[in-house]
Amino acid sequence: MKKQVSLTALALATALTATAAHADDIKVSGKVFFDYATHTATGTPDETGANVGRTYLTFKKKIDNVWSANVTIDSAYDGTIKKNNNVFLKKAQLTGKFSDTVAVKLGMIGTPWIGYQDKLNKHRFIAKSFVDTHKMASSADAGVGVFGNVDMFSYDIVSINGGGYGNTKTTEKTDIEARFGVKPIDGLTVDLGYRSGYLGKYVATVTEDKNTLTQLLVTYGQKGDLSYRVGFNAISNKVDDELLNTSKTIKGTELWAWVRSGDFGGYFRNETTDYDISGSAKEKRNVVSLDYHAAKGVTLSLVFDKTTAVGGSTTTKEKSTTGLFTQFKF
C-alpha cells in the first residue's frame, strides 16, 4: 500500500509541476460518483448512508504530433485500511499515434473492453458492467498494446500482467485481451471481445486457473432531440483448473437501454448469470433509473437496483439498493 501511495504522490506531484510550468498545454479533468442510498441484503441489517463511489483526477499532455501522456489518479472506499478513502494510480499511459490505423500504448494502460462499453452505456456511476462486476477483467493494467481504425473497423489488442491496476505484480505468464469492432451503419456497433490468461494469479504447481473470456456486444443508438442507445452483451468465461484438470463456464447476458430528451432521461438494465454450479439457480439483476441532467456534466438519478438468487443461491437470497446516485464532471 505504501508503495502504491508513493507512486500516486509522485505521479500527482509531477503532473501538478507540469501544470504550473505549462498550463496552456496540460488538460486537467475530474469525475466524481456519489450516492445516498439504502442497501438491503438477506441475513444482514439494512444500511443507509452516503458513499463517494469513485473520484478521478486526470492529467493529459500532448507531447508532439505523435506522442501524448495520460495520468489518472483514482480513489475509492477500502475498508482494509485505517483511512478508508484509498488513493491510487489508475492510469499512467504513454500513447504514440502514428496514424488512425496504428497507435501504440504502454505503461498503466486502458484495456480494450470495459472503458469502451462504459462510454456506450453512459451509466457507470450507477452500475459496473458485467465483467467488471464479476472481476473477469479490469479497466486498466500494466502492459503494452496496439490499437486503431480501418474504415468501419476498429481493433484494440494488449498484453498485460493480468491483475489489473490494483495488482501490477509480474508473474510467470501474462494475459492477452482484445476487442474487434465494426460500425456497418450509422448508430450500429458490433464488437467481439476476447481475453485469455490467469488474472495475475499464476503460480506454477499452486494456482493455474486459466480464464478464457469471450463477449459479443451489439448496440444501436442515435443522437438528437431524443437520444438513445440499446445494447445487448453475451458473455462466456471458461475457467480451466490446469492442476485438477477440471473446468467450468460462467455465462451471462446484459440487456440495457438509456434514453434522454432535454434534461430528463432514464436507464434500464437486465442481467442474468449462470455460475455453472450443479444445483444452482440463475442470478438475476434489474436496474432502473430516472435521470435528471441538471447541468453540463452533472447527472442526478433515482435508482432501484435488485439482484435475486445472489451467487446462484437456490434459497431466497436477495440484495437491493434504492437511492439517489449522482455523477459530476469538470
N, C-alpha and C positions, 0 to 999 in steps of 0.2 A: 504493500500500500504506500509506504514512504517513497519508494522508487517511482510509483505511478504519479503521486502528487508532485514530486520533484520535477518529473517530466512536464507535467501540466504547468507548473510555475515557470519553468524555463521557456516553454512554448509561449505562454502568455506574456512574459516579460519581453521576449524577442519581438512578438507581434506588436506590443504596445510601443516599444522603442522605435520599431519601423514606422508605426503610425505617426509618431511625433515627428520623425525626420522626413517622412514622405506622405503626408496626409492626403495629398492630391491624388495618389495612385494606389492607396490601400482602401478597399471596401470592407466596411465593418457592418455586420448584421446580427440580429439576435432573434430568438424564438423561445417562448415560454408556454408550457402546458400546465394548466391549473384546473383543479376540480374541487367542488364541495359536494359530497355525496354520502349516501347511506349504503353500507355494504352488509349483505346478509349471506350466511353460508350454513348449511346443515351441520348441526352439532356444535356451533360456536355462537357467542353473543353477537348481536348486531353492533356495527360500528358506524359512527357518523363523524365527519370532520373534513378538514381541508387538506389538500395534498398538492404540492408542487411536483407534478409528474416528471417533467424534464425542463432543463434550461440550457439553451445552446447559445454560444457566442462564437461567431465565425469571422475570420480574417482572410481576405482574398487579395492576392498580389499578382499582377501581370508583370512578369519579368522582362519579356521581349515578345516578339511576334509568334514565338513557338512555345515558350515555357511560361508556366504560371504555378502559383502555390496556393494551397488552401489549408489553414489550420483551424480546427473546430474544437472548442472546449465545451464539455458537457457536464451536467450534474444531475444526480438522481438520488432518491432515498435509498439508504443502505443501512439496515438495522444491525449489521455486524460491527459497525464502527461507533466510537464514542460520540462523535459529531456526525449525525446521521445523513447530512447532505454531502454526499461524496462527489468531489470534483475530479474529473479525469480527462484524459486526452481521447477524443473521439476520432479525429482525423488529422493527419499531417501528410498531405498528398502533394507530390510534385507531378505536374502534368506537362507532357510535351505533345502539342498538337501539330503534326506535320502537314496534315490536310484533313478534310472532312472524312476521308476514308480511313486514315491511320493516325491514331493517337496512342500514347503510352502513359501509364501512371505507375508510381512507385511510392513506397512509404507505408503509412497507415492509410489505406485506400478505401474508397467506397466500393462495395461489392455490387455485382450486376443486378440483383433482383429486388431486394427489399425497398431500397430508396426509390427505385423506378416505379414499383407498384404503389408505394405511398403517395407519389405525386399524382398518379391517376385517381386514386381513391379519395384523396384530399381530407381524410378524417383520421389520420394517425393520432391526433391528440385525444381521440375517443377510444380507439382500439388499435392494437398492433395487427399486422397481417398474420395469416395462419402460421407460416413458417417461423415468423418472429415470435409469436406467442408460444409455440411448441418447441422453441430453441433448436430448430433444424438448420438454422443458418444465422448469420449475423450481418448487420448493415455495413460494418466496416471491419477490416482486418489488416494485419501486416502482410505485405506481399507486393507483387508486380502484376501488371495487366496491360492489355491492348484492347482498344475499342474504336468504333467508327460507324459511318453510314455509307451505304452504296445505293443511291437512288431511294427506293422504298424500303430497303433492307437495312437492318442495324445489327451490331454484334457487340458483345462485351465479355471478355474472357480473362480470368485472373487465376494466378497461382498464389495461394495464401497459406499461412500457418495453420488456420482452421479453428482456433479457439476464440476468434472474434476480438474486438477492441478491448475486452475485459481480461483477455489472457493471450498475450502475444508471444509466449514462450515457444521456442522452436522444439520440434520433436523429430523423430526419425523419418516421418513421412508428411508431406504437405498435401493440401486439398486443392482440387480444381473446381471452379464454379464458372458457369457461362449462361448467357442469355442471347437468344437469337430471335429477332423480331422482324415483322413486316407490317407495313401500313398500306394495304392494297387500294383503299379508297379513303376519301376524307372522313375522319372521325373514327375509323375502324383500326384497332390494333390487335395483332395476334403475336403472342410471344411464347417461346419454348424455353424452359429453364432446366438446367442440369447441374447437379453438384455431386461430387464423389470424394470421399475422404473420411477422416477419423475425428473431425471436430477438435483437433488439437489434443486428443487424449491418447494417442497411440503410444503404448509401452510394450515392447516385444515380450511375449510369453505371459503378459499380465492383462493388458487391455488392448484388444484388437477388434473392436466393433466398427466395421466399415459401413458408412451410411451412403446410400445412393438415392439421391433426391431428384425427382422429375416433376415438372409442372407445366401446365398449359393454361395460359391466361388469354381470354378473349374479351375485349371491351369495345363499346361503341358509345360515342357521345358527340355533342355539338355545343358551340358557344353562341349566345345571342341573348335576346330578351328573356328567353327561357333556356338556361344552360343545364346540361345533364350529362351523366355518364353511367352506363350499366356495365358490370363486369362479372365474369364467371371464371373461377380458377379451380382446376382439378389438380390434386397433389397426391403423390405417392412417394413414400420414403421407406426404402428397404434397408433393414439393419441386419447385417451378417455378423454373427459372433464367430470369428475365424478360429477361435480356440476350441469352442464346443461344437463347431460345425452345425449351428442352428441359425435360423433366420426368422424374422417377422417383417410384415409390411404394414406400416401405418398409412391409412388412406384418408383423404379429406376433401371437402368441397367448400368453396366460398361463393356465394351469390350476393352481390352488393349493388347498390344504386344510390346516387345522390342527384339532387335537383336544386336549382336556385333560380329565383325570379326576383330581381331587385335586391332588397335587403334580407329577404326571407328564403328559407330552403329547408331541406330535410335529407335524411340519410337512413338507409335500411341495409342490414346485413344478416344473412342466414348462413350458418356454418355447421357442418357435421364432421365428426371424427370417428373413424373405426380404428381402434388400437390393436386389432388382430390378437386379442387375448381370448382364449376359449371361455365361453360363457359370459362374455362381457356385452354390454349394450353400447349403442352408438351415442356418443356425446353430441348434444345439440346446443347451439348458441344462437340467440337472436338479439340484435342490437337495433334500436330505433332512436332517432334524434330529431328534434325540431331546432333549426339553426336560425340565428339572427346575426347578420353581418353588420355589426354596429358601426364600423369604420374600416378603412383600408387596413388590412392585416389584423383585424380584430373580429373574432367569431365567438359567440356565446351559444351554447347548445344545451337544451334539456334532454337528458339521456336516460333510457331504460335499457339495461343490458342483463340478460338472463341466460344461464347455462344449466342444462339438465343432464343427468347421468354423468356427472363430473368424473373424469378419468375412466369412463366406461363402466361405472358402478351400476349394478342391476338393482340396488336398493334406491330408495328415494334420497338422492344426494344432489342438492341444487345450490347454486350461488347466484346472487344478483346484485346489481348496482343501479341506484337511481339518484340522479342529481344534476347539478349544473357543471358543465365542462366548458372550458374556455381555451382559446389559443390567441396569443397576440404576438405579432412580429414587428420588427423595426429595422 
